[in-house]
Amino acid sequence: IQMTQSPPSLSASVGDRVTITCRASQSIATYLNWYQQRPGKAPKLLIYAASSLESGVPSRFGGSGTGTTFTLTISSLQPEDFATYYCQQSYSTAGITFGPGTKVEI
Amino acid sequence: QLLLQESGPGLVKPSETLSLTCTVSGDSISGTNYYWGWIRRPPGKGLEWIGSIYDSGSTYYSPSFKSRVTISVDTSENQFSLKLRSVTAADTATYYCARLGVAATGNWFAPWGQGTPVTVSS
């Protein structure tokens, strides 16, 4: 299953609402997760099962979607949110794939 | 608190085997409904899933690596390992280990190790 993300990068300001889209090459129901990776750091799980917020993740992060199209929304961008965001499908444990990433820049 | 830590050589020669170990602390690697996985990020590129292993030894490998990768687990040491054979410069990357949660609603990686950079060069 191939994953695409749009846009590849975006520029935004603190306080902006940001939306990132992830598309799968076939239906994956809600088997979609989102990760944040800050420069020089390990990826961090934000959202699992398309819309469930991981424990400890701020509520300004939200996920939605089902089937082939999913979105990650940051309701009010904070300085620590400037990072690269990846989607990951887990429709099959034997065939996990990540999207190419979306870099959120100032 | 569950912690994962990668270890291994930071420099590997072309055509040789890259070997990394992930040490898990804070919980047992066995007897839980989790897989354990390896993911990498080449410079300037995105994340790539390499493969995953269950404590029983059952493995899943990405088709991109299946012909030259072996992932194994040592429950007595609470570790799991990655061996990638016949490496080339394209295998230069930061390698991460992570726990893969398995649930009816999907599978996700959390937490992750801090990552270890590996360069393939003579």
Interface residues (C-beta under 8 A of the other chain):
Chain A: T30 Y31 L32 N33 Y35 Q37 K41 A42 P43 K44 L45 Y48 A49 S52 E54 Y86 Q88 S90 T93 A94 G95 I96 T97 F98 G99 P100 G101
Chain B: Y35 G37 I39 R41 G46 L47 E48 W49 S52 Y60 S62 P63 Y96 L100 G101 V102 A103 T105 G106 N107 W108 F109 A110 P111 W112 G113 Q114 G115
